[in-house]
Amino acid sequence: DEDQEAGAQHLSAGDVHVGGDFAQEIVARIGPFEHEVSGAFNSFYAERQIVNAADPLSPYKVALTKTFSLIMKNGLWLLGISVPEHM
């Protein structure tokens, strides 16, 4: 589809030099991965309070949230999709 083609073009240009079938395979895998990770994180976020001074696990939840953000940002970049710094 168009999004996958745009991502494949992005992967074959700029700082990342891959192309052809390899780039298309990466794009085909990144989209579903990003979707699965975002769904899992959405469930996690809906069921738990992330920041709570009384919760000894809160720093780990914050670290997980930051890691999720980085994974999404990098995956979307690979697909050629820009991400705003703040929502």
PyMOL Python script that loads the backbone (N, CA, C, O; Angstrom):
from pymol import cmd

cmd.read_pdbstr("""\
ATOM      1  N   ASP A   1       0.824  -1.187   0.000  1.00  0.00           N
ATOM      2  CA  ASP A   1       0.000   0.000   0.000  1.00  0.00           C
ATOM      3  C   ASP A   1       0.865   1.246   0.000  1.00  0.00           C
ATOM      4  O   ASP A   1       2.090   1.137   0.052  1.00  0.00           O
ATOM      5  N   GLU A   2       0.259   2.442  -0.057  1.00  0.00           N
ATOM      6  CA  GLU A   2       1.006   3.687  -0.201  1.00  0.00           C
ATOM      7  C   GLU A   2       1.926   3.954   0.977  1.00  0.00           C
ATOM      8  O   GLU A   2       3.061   4.392   0.784  1.00  0.00           O
ATOM      9  N   ASP A   3       1.454   3.697   2.206  1.00  0.00           N
ATOM     10  CA  ASP A   3       2.279   3.940   3.388  1.00  0.00           C
ATOM     11  C   ASP A   3       3.531   3.077   3.366  1.00  0.00           C
ATOM     12  O   ASP A   3       4.621   3.548   3.692  1.00  0.00           O
ATOM     13  N   GLN A   4       3.377   1.811   2.981  1.00  0.00           N
ATOM     14  CA  GLN A   4       4.531   0.930   2.920  1.00  0.00           C
ATOM     15  C   GLN A   4       5.504   1.383   1.846  1.00  0.00           C
ATOM     16  O   GLN A   4       6.716   1.325   2.055  1.00  0.00           O
ATOM     17  N   GLU A   5       5.005   1.833   0.702  1.00  0.00           N
ATOM     18  CA  GLU A   5       5.880   2.314  -0.355  1.00  0.00           C
ATOM     19  C   GLU A   5       6.629   3.563   0.087  1.00  0.00           C
ATOM     20  O   GLU A   5       7.822   3.697  -0.186  1.00  0.00           O
ATOM     21  N   ALA A   6       5.939   4.482   0.771  1.00  0.00           N
ATOM     22  CA  ALA A   6       6.593   5.695   1.264  1.00  0.00           C
ATOM     23  C   ALA A   6       7.683   5.336   2.253  1.00  0.00           C
ATOM     24  O   ALA A   6       8.769   5.915   2.221  1.00  0.00           O
ATOM     25  N   GLY A   7       7.402   4.384   3.136  1.00  0.00           N
ATOM     26  CA  GLY A   7       8.413   3.946   4.104  1.00  0.00           C
ATOM     27  C   GLY A   7       9.594   3.304   3.416  1.00  0.00           C
ATOM     28  O   GLY A   7      10.736   3.535   3.813  1.00  0.00           O
ATOM     29  N   ALA A   8       9.353   2.510   2.404  1.00  0.00           N
ATOM     30  CA  ALA A   8      10.435   1.852   1.676  1.00  0.00           C
ATOM     31  C   ALA A   8      11.307   2.888   0.994  1.00  0.00           C
ATOM     32  O   ALA A   8      12.529   2.743   0.964  1.00  0.00           O
ATOM     33  N   GLN A   9      10.694   3.939   0.443  1.00  0.00           N
ATOM     34  CA  GLN A   9      11.476   5.000  -0.166  1.00  0.00           C
ATOM     35  C   GLN A   9      12.296   5.718   0.889  1.00  0.00           C
ATOM     36  O   GLN A   9      13.452   6.067   0.649  1.00  0.00           O
ATOM     37  N   HIS A  10      11.714   5.939   2.045  1.00  0.00           N
ATOM     38  CA  HIS A  10      12.435   6.606   3.128  1.00  0.00           C
ATOM     39  C   HIS A  10      13.637   5.766   3.564  1.00  0.00           C
ATOM     40  O   HIS A  10      14.713   6.306   3.819  1.00  0.00           O
ATOM     41  N   LEU A  11      13.456   4.466   3.648  1.00  0.00           N
ATOM     42  CA  LEU A  11      14.546   3.599   4.068  1.00  0.00           C
ATOM     43  C   LEU A  11      15.681   3.557   3.056  1.00  0.00           C
ATOM     44  O   LEU A  11      16.831   3.307   3.418  1.00  0.00           O
ATOM     45  N   SER A  12      15.365   3.800   1.793  1.00  0.00           N
ATOM     46  CA  SER A  12      16.403   3.693   0.784  1.00  0.00           C
ATOM     47  C   SER A  12      17.095   5.029   0.532  1.00  0.00           C
ATOM     48  O   SER A  12      17.979   5.117  -0.321  1.00  0.00           O
ATOM     49  N   ALA A  13      16.700   6.073   1.269  1.00  0.00           N
ATOM     50  CA  ALA A  13      17.293   7.392   1.072  1.00  0.00           C
ATOM     51  C   ALA A  13      17.844   7.916   2.390  1.00  0.00           C
ATOM     52  O   ALA A  13      17.643   7.315   3.446  1.00  0.00           O
ATOM     53  N   GLY A  14      18.533   9.032   2.315  1.00  0.00           N
ATOM     54  CA  GLY A  14      19.030   9.684   3.520  1.00  0.00           C
ATOM     55  C   GLY A  14      20.161   8.914   4.172  1.00  0.00           C
ATOM     56  O   GLY A  14      21.049   8.395   3.497  1.00  0.00           O
ATOM     57  N   ASP A  15      20.116   8.847   5.495  1.00  0.00           N
ATOM     58  CA  ASP A  15      21.187   8.222   6.263  1.00  0.00           C
ATOM     59  C   ASP A  15      21.129   6.704   6.241  1.00  0.00           C
ATOM     60  O   ASP A  15      22.135   6.040   6.492  1.00  0.00           O
ATOM     61  N   VAL A  16      19.972   6.155   5.947  1.00  0.00           N
ATOM     62  CA  VAL A  16      19.802   4.706   5.950  1.00  0.00           C
ATOM     63  C   VAL A  16      19.853   4.241   4.502  1.00  0.00           C
ATOM     64  O   VAL A  16      19.054   4.678   3.674  1.00  0.00           O
ATOM     65  N   HIS A  17      20.794   3.357   4.201  1.00  0.00           N
ATOM     66  CA  HIS A  17      20.985   2.933   2.818  1.00  0.00           C
ATOM     67  C   HIS A  17      20.626   1.467   2.645  1.00  0.00           C
ATOM     68  O   HIS A  17      21.495   0.598   2.579  1.00  0.00           O
ATOM     69  N   VAL A  18      19.341   1.216   2.573  1.00  0.00           N
ATOM     70  CA  VAL A  18      18.848  -0.113   2.231  1.00  0.00           C
ATOM     71  C   VAL A  18      17.780   0.085   1.178  1.00  0.00           C
ATOM     72  O   VAL A  18      17.165   1.149   1.111  1.00  0.00           O
ATOM     73  N   GLY A  19      17.560  -0.890   0.384  1.00  0.00           N
ATOM     74  CA  GLY A  19      16.561  -0.719  -0.656  1.00  0.00           C
ATOM     75  C   GLY A  19      15.988  -2.044  -1.095  1.00  0.00           C
ATOM     76  O   GLY A  19      16.327  -3.106  -0.573  1.00  0.00           O
ATOM     77  N   GLY A  20      15.120  -1.947  -2.059  1.00  0.00           N
ATOM     78  CA  GLY A  20      14.543  -3.131  -2.672  1.00  0.00           C
ATOM     79  C   GLY A  20      13.712  -3.952  -1.719  1.00  0.00           C
ATOM     80  O   GLY A  20      12.988  -3.425  -0.875  1.00  0.00           O
ATOM     81  N   ASP A  21      13.833  -5.259  -1.875  1.00  0.00           N
ATOM     82  CA  ASP A  21      13.028  -6.194  -1.081  1.00  0.00           C
ATOM     83  C   ASP A  21      13.292  -6.059   0.414  1.00  0.00           C
ATOM     84  O   ASP A  21      12.373  -6.199   1.221  1.00  0.00           O
ATOM     85  N   PHE A  22      14.545  -5.787   0.792  1.00  0.00           N
ATOM     86  CA  PHE A  22      14.883  -5.665   2.210  1.00  0.00           C
ATOM     87  C   PHE A  22      14.130  -4.502   2.839  1.00  0.00           C
ATOM     88  O   PHE A  22      13.565  -4.641   3.924  1.00  0.00           O
ATOM     89  N   ALA A  23      14.117  -3.351   2.160  1.00  0.00           N
ATOM     90  CA  ALA A  23      13.412  -2.180   2.691  1.00  0.00           C
ATOM     91  C   ALA A  23      11.920  -2.459   2.788  1.00  0.00           C
ATOM     92  O   ALA A  23      11.285  -2.086   3.774  1.00  0.00           O
ATOM     93  N   GLN A  24      11.357  -3.104   1.788  1.00  0.00           N
ATOM     94  CA  GLN A  24       9.933  -3.413   1.819  1.00  0.00           C
ATOM     95  C   GLN A  24       9.608  -4.398   2.936  1.00  0.00           C
ATOM     96  O   GLN A  24       8.549  -4.305   3.558  1.00  0.00           O
ATOM     97  N   GLU A  25      10.507  -5.335   3.193  1.00  0.00           N
ATOM     98  CA  GLU A  25      10.286  -6.291   4.284  1.00  0.00           C
ATOM     99  C   GLU A  25      10.307  -5.588   5.635  1.00  0.00           C
ATOM    100  O   GLU A  25       9.493  -5.887   6.509  1.00  0.00           O
ATOM    101  N   ILE A  26      11.236  -4.658   5.805  1.00  0.00           N
ATOM    102  CA  ILE A  26      11.307  -3.900   7.055  1.00  0.00           C
ATOM    103  C   ILE A  26      10.013  -3.123   7.258  1.00  0.00           C
ATOM    104  O   ILE A  26       9.435  -3.147   8.345  1.00  0.00           O
ATOM    105  N   VAL A  27       9.559  -2.436   6.220  1.00  0.00           N
ATOM    106  CA  VAL A  27       8.336  -1.648   6.315  1.00  0.00           C
ATOM    107  C   VAL A  27       7.149  -2.553   6.635  1.00  0.00           C
ATOM    108  O   VAL A  27       6.298  -2.198   7.451  1.00  0.00           O
ATOM    109  N   ALA A  28       7.089  -3.710   6.000  1.00  0.00           N
ATOM    110  CA  ALA A  28       5.979  -4.635   6.229  1.00  0.00           C
ATOM    111  C   ALA A  28       5.957  -5.161   7.655  1.00  0.00           C
ATOM    112  O   ALA A  28       4.898  -5.531   8.162  1.00  0.00           O
ATOM    113  N   ARG A  29       7.104  -5.198   8.301  1.00  0.00           N
ATOM    114  CA  ARG A  29       7.169  -5.696   9.686  1.00  0.00           C
ATOM    115  C   ARG A  29       6.993  -4.589  10.720  1.00  0.00           C
ATOM    116  O   ARG A  29       6.428  -4.826  11.788  1.00  0.00           O
ATOM    117  N   ILE A  30       7.470  -3.390  10.416  1.00  0.00           N
ATOM    118  CA  ILE A  30       7.425  -2.286  11.381  1.00  0.00           C
ATOM    119  C   ILE A  30       5.991  -1.867  11.692  1.00  0.00           C
ATOM    120  O   ILE A  30       5.646  -1.660  12.855  1.00  0.00           O
ATOM    121  N   GLY A  31       5.159  -1.742  10.668  1.00  0.00           N
ATOM    122  CA  GLY A  31       3.771  -1.300  10.876  1.00  0.00           C
ATOM    123  C   GLY A  31       3.015  -2.190  11.852  1.00  0.00           C
ATOM    124  O   GLY A  31       2.475  -1.692  12.840  1.00  0.00           O
ATOM    125  N   PRO A  32       2.962  -3.496  11.598  1.00  0.00           N
ATOM    126  CA  PRO A  32       2.267  -4.379  12.543  1.00  0.00           C
ATOM    127  C   PRO A  32       2.903  -4.390  13.934  1.00  0.00           C
ATOM    128  O   PRO A  32       2.199  -4.482  14.940  1.00  0.00           O
ATOM    129  N   PHE A  33       4.227  -4.296  13.991  1.00  0.00           N
ATOM    130  CA  PHE A  33       4.915  -4.259  15.288  1.00  0.00           C
ATOM    131  C   PHE A  33       4.497  -3.019  16.066  1.00  0.00           C
ATOM    132  O   PHE A  33       4.154  -3.110  17.244  1.00  0.00           O
ATOM    133  N   GLU A  34       4.525  -1.851  15.407  1.00  0.00           N
ATOM    134  CA  GLU A  34       4.135  -0.609  16.062  1.00  0.00           C
ATOM    135  C   GLU A  34       2.681  -0.705  16.559  1.00  0.00           C
ATOM    136  O   GLU A  34       2.361  -0.257  17.660  1.00  0.00           O
ATOM    137  N   HIS A  35       1.835  -1.279  15.751  1.00  0.00           N
ATOM    138  CA  HIS A  35       0.421  -1.433  16.126  1.00  0.00           C
ATOM    139  C   HIS A  35       0.283  -2.325  17.364  1.00  0.00           C
ATOM    140  O   HIS A  35      -0.456  -1.996  18.292  1.00  0.00           O
ATOM    141  N   GLU A  36       0.987  -3.436  17.373  1.00  0.00           N
ATOM    142  CA  GLU A  36       0.913  -4.363  18.510  1.00  0.00           C
ATOM    143  C   GLU A  36       1.461  -3.730  19.786  1.00  0.00           C
ATOM    144  O   GLU A  36       0.853  -3.849  20.850  1.00  0.00           O
ATOM    145  N   VAL A  37       2.597  -3.063  19.685  1.00  0.00           N
ATOM    146  CA  VAL A  37       3.204  -2.424  20.857  1.00  0.00           C
ATOM    147  C   VAL A  37       2.302  -1.308  21.375  1.00  0.00           C
ATOM    148  O   VAL A  37       2.126  -1.166  22.585  1.00  0.00           O
ATOM    149  N   SER A  38       1.732  -0.518  20.469  1.00  0.00           N
ATOM    150  CA  SER A  38       0.868   0.576  20.927  1.00  0.00           C
ATOM    151  C   SER A  38      -0.386   0.038  21.615  1.00  0.00           C
ATOM    152  O   SER A  38      -0.853   0.628  22.589  1.00  0.00           O
ATOM    153  N   GLY A  39      -0.933  -1.069  21.124  1.00  0.00           N
ATOM    154  CA  GLY A  39      -2.092  -1.676  21.775  1.00  0.00           C
ATOM    155  C   GLY A  39      -1.767  -2.185  23.166  1.00  0.00           C
ATOM    156  O   GLY A  39      -2.537  -1.992  24.107  1.00  0.00           O
ATOM    157  N   ALA A  40      -0.626  -2.834  23.286  1.00  0.00           N
ATOM    158  CA  ALA A  40      -0.205  -3.354  24.594  1.00  0.00           C
ATOM    159  C   ALA A  40       0.038  -2.212  25.578  1.00  0.00           C
ATOM    160  O   ALA A  40      -0.362  -2.288  26.740  1.00  0.00           O
ATOM    161  N   PHE A  41       0.695  -1.155  25.105  1.00  0.00           N
ATOM    162  CA  PHE A  41       0.965  -0.029  25.997  1.00  0.00           C
ATOM    163  C   PHE A  41      -0.328   0.680  26.373  1.00  0.00           C
ATOM    164  O   PHE A  41      -0.490   1.106  27.517  1.00  0.00           O
ATOM    165  N   ASN A  42      -1.241   0.810  25.433  1.00  0.00           N
ATOM    166  CA  ASN A  42      -2.523   1.450  25.727  1.00  0.00           C
ATOM    167  C   ASN A  42      -3.250   0.716  26.851  1.00  0.00           C
ATOM    168  O   ASN A  42      -3.805   1.350  27.749  1.00  0.00           O
ATOM    169  N   SER A  43      -3.250  -0.610  26.806  1.00  0.00           N
ATOM    170  CA  SER A  43      -3.880  -1.401  27.874  1.00  0.00           C
ATOM    171  C   SER A  43      -3.163  -1.183  29.206  1.00  0.00           C
ATOM    172  O   SER A  43      -3.804  -0.999  30.241  1.00  0.00           O
ATOM    173  N   PHE A  44      -1.848  -1.206  29.172  1.00  0.00           N
ATOM    174  CA  PHE A  44      -1.046  -0.972  30.371  1.00  0.00           C
ATOM    175  C   PHE A  44      -1.372   0.395  30.965  1.00  0.00           C
ATOM    176  O   PHE A  44      -1.610   0.514  32.167  1.00  0.00           O
ATOM    177  N   TYR A  45      -1.381   1.415  30.127  1.00  0.00           N
ATOM    178  CA  TYR A  45      -1.612   2.791  30.570  1.00  0.00           C
ATOM    179  C   TYR A  45      -3.020   2.975  31.123  1.00  0.00           C
ATOM    180  O   TYR A  45      -3.211   3.708  32.094  1.00  0.00           O
ATOM    181  N   ALA A  46      -4.000   2.324  30.522  1.00  0.00           N
ATOM    182  CA  ALA A  46      -5.395   2.458  30.965  1.00  0.00           C
ATOM    183  C   ALA A  46      -5.630   1.806  32.320  1.00  0.00           C
ATOM    184  O   ALA A  46      -6.515   2.226  33.065  1.00  0.00           O
ATOM    185  N   GLU A  47      -4.848   0.787  32.643  1.00  0.00           N
ATOM    186  CA  GLU A  47      -5.077   0.014  33.862  1.00  0.00           C
ATOM    187  C   GLU A  47      -4.222   0.462  35.049  1.00  0.00           C
ATOM    188  O   GLU A  47      -4.462   0.027  36.176  1.00  0.00           O
ATOM    189  N   ARG A  48      -3.240   1.315  34.818  1.00  0.00           N
ATOM    190  CA  ARG A  48      -2.308   1.652  35.885  1.00  0.00           C
ATOM    191  C   ARG A  48      -2.056   3.150  35.960  1.00  0.00           C
ATOM    192  O   ARG A  48      -2.116   3.864  34.959  1.00  0.00           O
ATOM    193  N   GLN A  49      -1.773   3.601  37.166  1.00  0.00           N
ATOM    194  CA  GLN A  49      -1.320   4.974  37.346  1.00  0.00           C
ATOM    195  C   GLN A  49       0.192   4.954  37.168  1.00  0.00           C
ATOM    196  O   GLN A  49       0.888   4.185  37.831  1.00  0.00           O
ATOM    197  N   ILE A  50       0.698   5.792  36.278  1.00  0.00           N
ATOM    198  CA  ILE A  50       2.129   5.768  35.963  1.00  0.00           C
ATOM    199  C   ILE A  50       2.938   6.491  37.037  1.00  0.00           C
ATOM    200  O   ILE A  50       3.901   5.937  37.568  1.00  0.00           O
ATOM    201  N   VAL A  51       2.558   7.708  37.354  1.00  0.00           N
ATOM    202  CA  VAL A  51       3.311   8.512  38.323  1.00  0.00           C
ATOM    203  C   VAL A  51       2.549   8.552  39.634  1.00  0.00           C
ATOM    204  O   VAL A  51       1.417   9.030  39.710  1.00  0.00           O
ATOM    205  N   ASN A  52       3.214   8.027  40.680  1.00  0.00           N
ATOM    206  CA  ASN A  52       2.623   8.010  42.017  1.00  0.00           C
ATOM    207  C   ASN A  52       3.781   7.929  43.005  1.00  0.00           C
ATOM    208  O   ASN A  52       4.492   6.925  43.054  1.00  0.00           O
ATOM    209  N   ALA A  53       3.967   8.977  43.783  1.00  0.00           N
ATOM    210  CA  ALA A  53       5.088   9.039  44.726  1.00  0.00           C
ATOM    211  C   ALA A  53       5.063   7.891  45.735  1.00  0.00           C
ATOM    212  O   ALA A  53       6.114   7.495  46.240  1.00  0.00           O
ATOM    213  N   ALA A  54       3.893   7.357  46.032  1.00  0.00           N
ATOM    214  CA  ALA A  54       3.778   6.273  47.015  1.00  0.00           C
ATOM    215  C   ALA A  54       4.034   4.893  46.403  1.00  0.00           C
ATOM    216  O   ALA A  54       4.171   3.910  47.132  1.00  0.00           O
ATOM    217  N   ASP A  55       4.098   4.815  45.110  1.00  0.00           N
ATOM    218  CA  ASP A  55       4.282   3.534  44.426  1.00  0.00           C
ATOM    219  C   ASP A  55       5.767   3.302  44.140  1.00  0.00           C
ATOM    220  O   ASP A  55       6.365   4.048  43.365  1.00  0.00           O
ATOM    221  N   PRO A  56       6.372   2.275  44.755  1.00  0.00           N
ATOM    222  CA  PRO A  56       7.798   2.023  44.518  1.00  0.00           C
ATOM    223  C   PRO A  56       8.087   1.611  43.064  1.00  0.00           C
ATOM    224  O   PRO A  56       9.236   1.670  42.626  1.00  0.00           O
ATOM    225  N   LEU A  57       7.068   1.201  42.324  1.00  0.00           N
ATOM    226  CA  LEU A  57       7.259   0.815  40.924  1.00  0.00           C
ATOM    227  C   LEU A  57       7.106   1.992  39.961  1.00  0.00           C
ATOM    228  O   LEU A  57       7.357   1.851  38.764  1.00  0.00           O
ATOM    229  N   SER A  58       6.701   3.139  40.473  1.00  0.00           N
ATOM    230  CA  SER A  58       6.467   4.296  39.620  1.00  0.00           C
ATOM    231  C   SER A  58       7.671   4.674  38.750  1.00  0.00           C
ATOM    232  O   SER A  58       7.475   4.950  37.566  1.00  0.00           O
ATOM    233  N   PRO A  59       8.901   4.702  39.266  1.00  0.00           N
ATOM    234  CA  PRO A  59      10.041   5.038  38.400  1.00  0.00           C
ATOM    235  C   PRO A  59      10.206   4.056  37.231  1.00  0.00           C
ATOM    236  O   PRO A  59      10.638   4.442  36.145  1.00  0.00           O
ATOM    237  N   TYR A  60       9.863   2.805  37.461  1.00  0.00           N
ATOM    238  CA  TYR A  60       9.962   1.805  36.399  1.00  0.00           C
ATOM    239  C   TYR A  60       8.861   2.006  35.361  1.00  0.00           C
ATOM    240  O   TYR A  60       9.073   1.804  34.165  1.00  0.00           O
ATOM    241  N   LYS A  61       7.690   2.404  35.835  1.00  0.00           N
ATOM    242  CA  LYS A  61       6.588   2.687  34.915  1.00  0.00           C
ATOM    243  C   LYS A  61       6.913   3.903  34.052  1.00  0.00           C
ATOM    244  O   LYS A  61       6.596   3.929  32.863  1.00  0.00           O
ATOM    245  N   VAL A  62       7.539   4.895  34.646  1.00  0.00           N
ATOM    246  CA  VAL A  62       7.960   6.077  33.887  1.00  0.00           C
ATOM    247  C   VAL A  62       9.020   5.679  32.863  1.00  0.00           C
ATOM    248  O   VAL A  62       8.965   6.121  31.716  1.00  0.00           O
ATOM    249  N   ALA A  63       9.973   4.859  33.259  1.00  0.00           N
ATOM    250  CA  ALA A  63      11.015   4.401  32.328  1.00  0.00           C
ATOM    251  C   ALA A  63      10.395   3.599  31.184  1.00  0.00           C
ATOM    252  O   ALA A  63      10.799   3.750  30.031  1.00  0.00           O
ATOM    253  N   LEU A  64       9.421   2.752  31.495  1.00  0.00           N
ATOM    254  CA  LEU A  64       8.734   1.984  30.460  1.00  0.00           C
ATOM    255  C   LEU A  64       7.998   2.909  29.499  1.00  0.00           C
ATOM    256  O   LEU A  64       7.994   2.679  28.289  1.00  0.00           O
ATOM    257  N   THR A  65       7.379   3.951  30.036  1.00  0.00           N
ATOM    258  CA  THR A  65       6.655   4.912  29.212  1.00  0.00           C
ATOM    259  C   THR A  65       7.612   5.649  28.279  1.00  0.00           C
ATOM    260  O   THR A  65       7.305   5.844  27.103  1.00  0.00           O
ATOM    261  N   LYS A  66       8.761   6.055  28.795  1.00  0.00           N
ATOM    262  CA  LYS A  66       9.761   6.737  27.959  1.00  0.00           C
ATOM    263  C   LYS A  66      10.292   5.796  26.877  1.00  0.00           C
ATOM    264  O   LYS A  66      10.507   6.208  25.737  1.00  0.00           O
ATOM    265  N   THR A  67      10.499   4.548  27.237  1.00  0.00           N
ATOM    266  CA  THR A  67      10.984   3.557  26.266  1.00  0.00           C
ATOM    267  C   THR A  67       9.947   3.325  25.174  1.00  0.00           C
ATOM    268  O   THR A  67      10.291   3.240  23.995  1.00  0.00           O
ATOM    269  N   PHE A  68       8.681   3.223  25.562  1.00  0.00           N
ATOM    270  CA  PHE A  68       7.606   3.079  24.585  1.00  0.00           C
ATOM    271  C   PHE A  68       7.624   4.248  23.606  1.00  0.00           C
ATOM    272  O   PHE A  68       7.518   4.055  22.395  1.00  0.00           O
ATOM    273  N   SER A  69       7.756   5.443  24.131  1.00  0.00           N
ATOM    274  CA  SER A  69       7.778   6.643  23.291  1.00  0.00           C
ATOM    275  C   SER A  69       8.919   6.584  22.278  1.00  0.00           C
ATOM    276  O   SER A  69       8.739   6.919  21.108  1.00  0.00           O
ATOM    277  N   LEU A  70      10.072   6.163  22.728  1.00  0.00           N
ATOM    278  CA  LEU A  70      11.238   6.058  21.840  1.00  0.00           C
ATOM    279  C   LEU A  70      11.025   4.992  20.763  1.00  0.00           C
ATOM    280  O   LEU A  70      11.367   5.202  19.599  1.00  0.00           O
ATOM    281  N   ILE A  71      10.466   3.861  21.153  1.00  0.00           N
ATOM    282  CA  ILE A  71      10.184   2.792  20.186  1.00  0.00           C
ATOM    283  C   ILE A  71       9.211   3.291  19.122  1.00  0.00           C
ATOM    284  O   ILE A  71       9.420   3.063  17.930  1.00  0.00           O
ATOM    285  N   MET A  72       8.160   3.964  19.546  1.00  0.00           N
ATOM    286  CA  MET A  72       7.181   4.465  18.589  1.00  0.00           C
ATOM    287  C   MET A  72       7.797   5.523  17.674  1.00  0.00           C
ATOM    288  O   MET A  72       7.588   5.497  16.462  1.00  0.00           O
ATOM    289  N   LYS A  73       8.544   6.436  18.247  1.00  0.00           N
ATOM    290  CA  LYS A  73       9.158   7.507  17.453  1.00  0.00           C
ATOM    291  C   LYS A  73      10.108   6.925  16.409  1.00  0.00           C
ATOM    292  O   LYS A  73      10.077   7.338  15.250  1.00  0.00           O
ATOM    293  N   ASN A  74      10.939   5.984  16.800  1.00  0.00           N
ATOM    294  CA  ASN A  74      11.894   5.393  15.860  1.00  0.00           C
ATOM    295  C   ASN A  74      11.201   4.546  14.799  1.00  0.00           C
ATOM    296  O   ASN A  74      11.579   4.582  13.629  1.00  0.00           O
ATOM    297  N   GLY A  75      10.197   3.792  15.202  1.00  0.00           N
ATOM    298  CA  GLY A  75       9.465   2.976  14.239  1.00  0.00           C
ATOM    299  C   GLY A  75       8.737   3.827  13.220  1.00  0.00           C
ATOM    300  O   GLY A  75       8.745   3.516  12.029  1.00  0.00           O
ATOM    301  N   LEU A  76       8.112   4.893  13.673  1.00  0.00           N
ATOM    302  CA  LEU A  76       7.416   5.784  12.753  1.00  0.00           C
ATOM    303  C   LEU A  76       8.404   6.489  11.829  1.00  0.00           C
ATOM    304  O   LEU A  76       8.109   6.706  10.654  1.00  0.00           O
ATOM    305  N   TRP A  77       9.569   6.845  12.352  1.00  0.00           N
ATOM    306  CA  TRP A  77      10.610   7.448  11.501  1.00  0.00           C
ATOM    307  C   TRP A  77      11.003   6.480  10.382  1.00  0.00           C
ATOM    308  O   TRP A  77      11.153   6.885   9.229  1.00  0.00           O
ATOM    309  N   LEU A  78      11.167   5.209  10.726  1.00  0.00           N
ATOM    310  CA  LEU A  78      11.499   4.221   9.705  1.00  0.00           C
ATOM    311  C   LEU A  78      10.416   4.124   8.632  1.00  0.00           C
ATOM    312  O   LEU A  78      10.705   3.805   7.479  1.00  0.00           O
ATOM    313  N   LEU A  79       9.183   4.396   9.012  1.00  0.00           N
ATOM    314  CA  LEU A  79       8.079   4.373   8.059  1.00  0.00           C
ATOM    315  C   LEU A  79       7.934   5.695   7.308  1.00  0.00           C
ATOM    316  O   LEU A  79       7.086   5.823   6.425  1.00  0.00           O
ATOM    317  N   GLY A  80       8.761   6.670   7.660  1.00  0.00           N
ATOM    318  CA  GLY A  80       8.703   7.965   6.987  1.00  0.00           C
ATOM    319  C   GLY A  80       7.616   8.879   7.524  1.00  0.00           C
ATOM    320  O   GLY A  80       7.164   9.793   6.834  1.00  0.00           O
ATOM    321  N   ILE A  81       7.196   8.625   8.767  1.00  0.00           N
ATOM    322  CA  ILE A  81       6.130   9.416   9.393  1.00  0.00           C
ATOM    323  C   ILE A  81       6.750  10.316  10.456  1.00  0.00           C
ATOM    324  O   ILE A  81       7.444   9.840  11.354  1.00  0.00           O
ATOM    325  N   SER A  82       6.497  11.613  10.349  1.00  0.00           N
ATOM    326  CA  SER A  82       7.049  12.547  11.345  1.00  0.00           C
ATOM    327  C   SER A  82       6.175  12.505  12.607  1.00  0.00           C
ATOM    328  O   SER A  82       4.974  12.245  12.545  1.00  0.00           O
ATOM    329  N   VAL A  83       6.801  12.762  13.723  1.00  0.00           N
ATOM    330  CA  VAL A  83       6.129  12.693  15.021  1.00  0.00           C
ATOM    331  C   VAL A  83       6.318  14.042  15.728  1.00  0.00           C
ATOM    332  O   VAL A  83       7.437  14.550  15.799  1.00  0.00           O
ATOM    333  N   PRO A  84       5.234  14.622  16.247  1.00  0.00           N
ATOM    334  CA  PRO A  84       5.400  15.885  16.993  1.00  0.00           C
ATOM    335  C   PRO A  84       6.145  15.613  18.299  1.00  0.00           C
ATOM    336  O   PRO A  84       6.057  14.523  18.864  1.00  0.00           O
ATOM    337  N   GLU A  85       6.868  16.608  18.761  1.00  0.00           N
ATOM    338  CA  GLU A  85       7.605  16.469  20.029  1.00  0.00           C
ATOM    339  C   GLU A  85       6.653  16.346  21.211  1.00  0.00           C
ATOM    340  O   GLU A  85       6.926  15.595  22.148  1.00  0.00           O
ATOM    341  N   HIS A  86       5.539  17.073  21.179  1.00  0.00           N
ATOM    342  CA  HIS A  86       4.574  17.061  22.279  1.00  0.00           C
ATOM    343  C   HIS A  86       3.172  16.923  21.700  1.00  0.00           C
ATOM    344  O   HIS A  86       2.876  17.434  20.620  1.00  0.00           O
ATOM    345  N   MET A  87       2.328  16.232  22.428  1.00  0.00           N
ATOM    346  CA  MET A  87       0.929  16.085  22.009  1.00  0.00           C
ATOM    347  C   MET A  87       0.073  17.012  22.839  1.00  0.00           C
ATOM    348  O   MET A  87      -1.144  17.056  22.658  1.00  0.00           O
TER     349      MET A  87
END
""", "prot")
cmd.dss("prot")
cmd.show_as("cartoon", "prot")
cmd.util.cbc("prot")
cmd.orient("prot")
